[in-house]
Amino acid sequence: MFKLSKKLKSLPPYLFLEIDKAKRKARLEGRDIIDLGVGDPDQPTPKYIIDALCLAVQDPANHHYALDQGMPALRRAIVGWYKHRFNINLNPDSEILPLIGSKEGIAHFPLGFINQGDYVLVPEPGYPPYKGGTILAGGKPFPLPLLEKNAFLPDLKRIPLNVCKKAKLIFVNYPNNPTSATAEKPFYKELIDFAHKHRIIIISDLAYSEICYDGYKPSSILEVDGAQDVVIEFHSLSKTYNMTGWRVGFACGNEKLISALAKIKSNVDSGIFSAVQLAGIAALDGPEGHIKNMRSLYQERRDILMRGLNSLGWQANNPKATFYVWIRIPKGNDSIKFAGAILERANIVVTPGVGFGKYGEGYIRIALTVPEERIREAIERLKKISSW
Ligand SMILES: *Cc1c(COP(=O)(O)O)cnc(C)c1O
């Protein structure tokens, strides 16, 4: 009786369906599943953050609708964090917008600038909300292939001129989910010049800026000259502070872009729970020890996994950042079937690359979000399976 909207029908199909079904079935059968599929930290939120929430939740002043633009104290804490981490000065009143997790901001932002049929340049493989948010806003996602031969950076020179003319937004995400690739300032400079030339807004997703190894420190595109006019950057407390379930993140950058997103959100939600905002302040202002420990935990897991993959003869780049390893599968394999076979034969869940778009085909993604002994066990199980 009711017909779904064209927009809803044109959202990409959910490609993890088969794997999800197989995973549920395996669990029901009581099999011991090692889940290397989820991009969600296994460690708890640090205690000082939980304590801040517990305290804040007792105060009736925090039980009301929050301000749409976030508490001034949270915006100031974000400014302080950016200054400390990237040496960038942001205005807490106009260049910062707290979000109910960065995903909602990323998915809502295209509503502010897209008219029916406008193009949005979307990296592929990529985080699904870039495409989803574009389609829901009436835009057309134009895929930018992230290829290994280009170090998983988009080749801006290959975007057709007629597409550049109709494009309003470009998404970039470094350190990258799912490829774990990183980007440096020369790439950002080129991207900023491209954006100025074609009047395109850059949406930078910096969710993994703190998940980095071997002394490597990712940059913010806002550190590069010319970024102020064309960039909105999205950040999340989810990965940095093991807070995925809490729903707190933020956008920062160009004032006009921030105020457009604020206007959209004032029509959609009524702010972040104040107690969560206060916990967010505790996170951002908290001791550096947590971040150091988190990095060495993932780094150790990464080293164990990379050694194991080498011994299996599997090919993957050693990630400098993110908690993902992007693994090439033997030529001619279909990533969904390959992931399905690993689940059936080794009781290990991995994410098929094609779930991140067609240019993700030929790869699987493994997340470092399980304890070391489970990674070791996974490698042992894979070794037992002979004919890959
Ligand atoms: C996890 C992740 C986010 C963060 O999402 P939240 O909504 O803030 O939890 C954003 N971008 C990418 C690419 C991610 O992987």
The ligand as a Gaussian input file, in Angstrom:
#p B3LYP/6-31G(d) Opt

LIG

0 1
 C       33.927000       5.262000      13.262000
 C       33.948000       6.270000      12.184000
 C       33.382000       7.529000      12.402000
 C       32.848000       7.925000      13.749000
 O       31.507000       7.762000      13.875000
 P       30.744000       8.309000      15.154000
 O       29.387000       8.570000      14.593000
 O       31.393000       9.557000      15.627000
 O       30.751000       7.220000      16.164000
 C       33.458000       8.473000      11.382000
 N       34.058000       8.186000      10.227000
 C       34.616000       6.997000       9.988000
 C       35.306000       6.764000       8.704000
 C       34.556000       5.999000      10.952000
 O       35.100000       4.806000      10.698000

